[in-house]
Amino acid sequence: MLREAILHALDAGRTPQQLLERIQRRWWTHGYARALAEGELSSPVGVAVGLVRPSTDCPDPMCEDGTTLHLDDACPKCAERRADRRQRPVTAQRGNAAELRWWECDGEDCSAAGKGPRPDNGLCRQCRDRAEQTEIQRATAGLVAEAETAQEAERLRQAIRWERMLDEAHAEHAERSRSAQDHAEAEQRAATEAQEVRRLREQLIREHPELAAYAQQQT
């Protein structure tokens, strides 16, 4: 599933670099980084597919998560859709304020402290950012490597097809050359034989003039 998603994204007119930028952007903006830090990232394959697959929110194929690639500007269709959503009534939800208290970071070689609800993983913002950055680097490196492998496989298939076509063309050319050479040799042999027949006839007439009339009848 992930391989097909990567190939589909590349077929949709995106370069490996643009695909990498999409993965890095969505990792943060779609909340996957926060979900990983809070231990809620339950489906790595599903997340990976969501990071690479083309967006289905906008009909413009050049729209990349709200930005028109060839114009490097905000997508007008996405802007209209956001304006429509802002006009709809929204019910505000308020949570209960958590008790403020001090806690210490559990990160290695980290002495930072925070005040407020303690994160589930016990890490401060800096340690969480480092862990998230490490994780996204691993994930993107794997995805890009797979995409590059897929592209290399496609280049290899194309090279094999071209090599076969060239071999077939070369074989056909060689066959035509052999046919033309055989025809030329046959004509040369016929001309040589005809010349030899004329020479023998002329020699026969010189040596036996009485046969001249017979030789002329055979011509």
TORFI-957939 format. One line per field, with one value per residue (C-alpha): x, y, z. Coordinates in steps of 0.001 Angstrom, whole numbers, plus 524288, in hexadecimal, padded with zeros to 5 digits. Example, Ala and Ser with C-alpha at 12.3 -4.5 7.8 and 13.67 -1.06 7.14 Angstrom:
<nodes>
x c(8300C 83566)
y c(7EE6C 7FBDC)
z c(81E78 81BE4)
</nodes>
This chain:
<nodes>
x c(80000 80ADC 81284 80695 8040C 81204 8118A 8043E 8098E 81538 80C6E 80422 80F13 816C3 8257D 82BE3 82FD2 821D3 81D19 826F0 8224E 81431 817A4 81EDD 813F9 808FC 81071 80EEB 802A4 7FA4F 7FDB5 80565 810EA 8084A 80193 80EC9 81325 80698 80734 7FB1E 8018B 7FAF7 7FC21 809BE 8066B 7F9DD 8013B 80BC2 80174 7FADD 807ED 80ABC 7FDB3 7F8A0 7EE7E 7E057 7DB2D 7DE0A 7DAE1 7E6DF 7F1C1 7FC16 7F6EE 8003D 7F949 7F3FE 7FF45 7FF53 80CB6 80F50 80B0C 810AE 804A9 7F87D 7EEC9 7E28B 7D98C 7DE77 7DD33 7CEE2 7CC67 7D272 7CA4B 7BDFB 7C19B 7C40F 7B654 7B059 7ACB4 7B6B2 7B3E2 7BF06 7C373 7CA93 7D207 7D459 7E0D4 7EAEF 7F146 7FE2E 809A4 8182F 81E05 82B98 82EDA 8323A 83ABD 848C0 85267 84726 84494 83945 82CFA 81F30 8130A 80591 800A7 80BCA 80CC4 80A38 81809 81DE1 825C7 82733 82489 832DC 83428 8274B 82B93 8386B 83187 8278E 83211 8399A 82D70 82981 83747 836BF 82938 82C49 8395A 8327D 827C2 8312C 83A0E 82E79 82A4E 83810 83886 82BA7 830B9 83D7A 835BF 82D9F 839F6 83F92 83338 833C5 8422B 83F40 8342C 83CEF 847D4 83E7A 83961 84745 84B0E 83F38 84217 8505D 84C86 842EC 84D30 85723 84D5F 84A78 858F5 85B52 85022 85549 8630E 85E44 856CE 862B4 86B4E 8616C 8613C 87017 870CC 866FA 86EA9 87B62 87545 86FAF 87CEE 88377 87978 87C43 88AEB 889A5 880CC 88A58 895A7 88E21 88B59 899B0 89E4A 8935D 88E07 88550 87D41 87AAF 86D69 86968 86E3A 86651 85A20 85C16 85D59)
y c(80000 8098E 80684 808F7 815D1 81A61 8169E 81D2F 829A4 829AB 826F4 832B3 83BDF 83D06 83BC4 83414 8410C 8461B 8394A 83A8E 84872 84386 8390A 84287 84CA8 8431F 83CBB 84953 84FA7 84354 84085 833F9 8394B 83C4B 82F07 82846 82FF3 82C7B 81E26 81EBF 81B1F 80DE0 80B62 80E9B 8098E 81170 81D84 81B46 81A21 82688 82D9B 82A54 8291F 834AE 83D63 83ABC 8479B 84FE7 84CE6 85466 84A60 854EA 857E5 8530D 853EE 86185 866B4 8671E 8618D 8681A 87559 87376 87A4A 876FA 86E8A 876C8 86AEC 8675F 87594 875B0 86905 86E75 87AD3 87293 86AFC 87775 87C10 86FF6 87077 86A1B 86556 868A5 85E26 860EE 8573D 8575B 85E3F 854C9 856BF 85DF3 856E7 8557F 84945 8453A 8401A 8319A 833C5 82EEC 83971 84339 84B30 85339 854FC 858A6 85DA4 85850 84AEB 84145 83B37 82CB4 82A1E 83315 83AF2 84990 850DA 85086 841E6 83F38 84754 83FEA 832D0 836E2 83C08 82F4F 8276F 82F7B 82EBC 81FF5 81F5C 828B8 82242 81535 81AD4 82251 8166B 80E3E 818AD 8196A 80A96 80AA1 81505 80D8D 80124 80888 80E38 8006B 7FB4E 8065B 80392 7F51F 7F881 801DA 7F7C8 7ED99 7F724 7FA98 7EC47 7E95C 7F505 7F0ED 7E2E8 7E7AE 7F0B1 7E5BD 7DCAB 7E6E1 7E92A 7DA97 7D9A4 7E522 7DF6D 7D20E 7D85A 7E021 7D3FC 7CC5B 7D6F8 7D74D 7C888 7C922 7D3EC 7CC44 7BFE9 7C73B 7CD48 7BFFB 7BA48 7C536 7C31A 7B47C 7B6B2 7C06D 7B700 7ABDE 7B3E8 7B7A7 7A9BF 7A3BA 7AD74 7A2F6 7A388 7B225 7B040 7A6C3 7B007 7BB22 7B295 7AFC8 7BE5C)
z c(80000 8039E 7F739 7EED3 7F5FB 7F36B 7E502 7E387 7E9CD 7E084 7D4D3 7D8C4 7D49F 7E150 7E25E 7ED72 7F3B7 7F329 7F8E1 803FB 806C5 806EB 810EE 819C5 8190A 81BC6 826F3 82E90 8293F 8298B 837B2 83597 83D47 84902 847E8 84813 853FF 85B15 85766 84EB5 841CC 8406E 831C0 82C43 81EAA 81E26 8229C 8185B 80DAB 81293 8120C 803CD 7FCCE 7F4AA 7FAF0 7F76A 7FCF8 7F0F1 7E29E 7DDC3 7DB28 7DD40 7EAE7 7F567 80284 7FFB2 7F760 7E88D 7E4FD 7D7E3 7DD6D 7EB21 7F07A 7F837 7F0D9 7EDDC 7EE7E 7FC0A 80059 7FC14 8036A 80FE8 80EB6 80D9D 819C0 8217C 81E66 82479 832EE 83BC8 84984 8528A 85BD0 86852 8705D 87EBA 882AA 887A0 894A8 89345 89955 896E3 890D6 88C07 87E74 87D65 8717B 87194 875EF 8772C 88360 87E23 8865B 882C2 8896A 88688 8823C 8810A 8735B 87283 86DD4 87833 86E48 86D2A 86093 85C36 85E91 857B0 84C16 84B51 84C1B 841E8 838DB 83A00 83731 82B6D 825F9 826F1 820EB 815C8 8130A 81181 808E3 80037 7FF18 7FAD2 7F120 7EB90 7EAB9 7E340 7D9F0 7D7EE 7D500 7CAFC 7C4BC 7C418 7BD90 7B3AB 7B0FC 7AEC3 7A566 79DCF 79D49 797CC 78D9C 78980 788A7 78024 7775C 77636 772DA 76882 762AA 7626C 75BB9 75161 74F5B 74D8E 743C9 73C07 73C36 737D2 72C91 72862 728E1 720C7 71679 71671 71499 70977 702C7 7046B 6FEEA 6F332 6F097 6F144 6E7CC 6DE06 6DF55 6DCDD 6D116 6CB27 6CD98 6C761 6BB2D 6B9FE 6BB2A 6B30F 6A90A 6A365 6AFC7 6AEB8 6A872 6B328 6BDE6 6B816 6B81D 6C6B3 6C9F6)
</nodes>
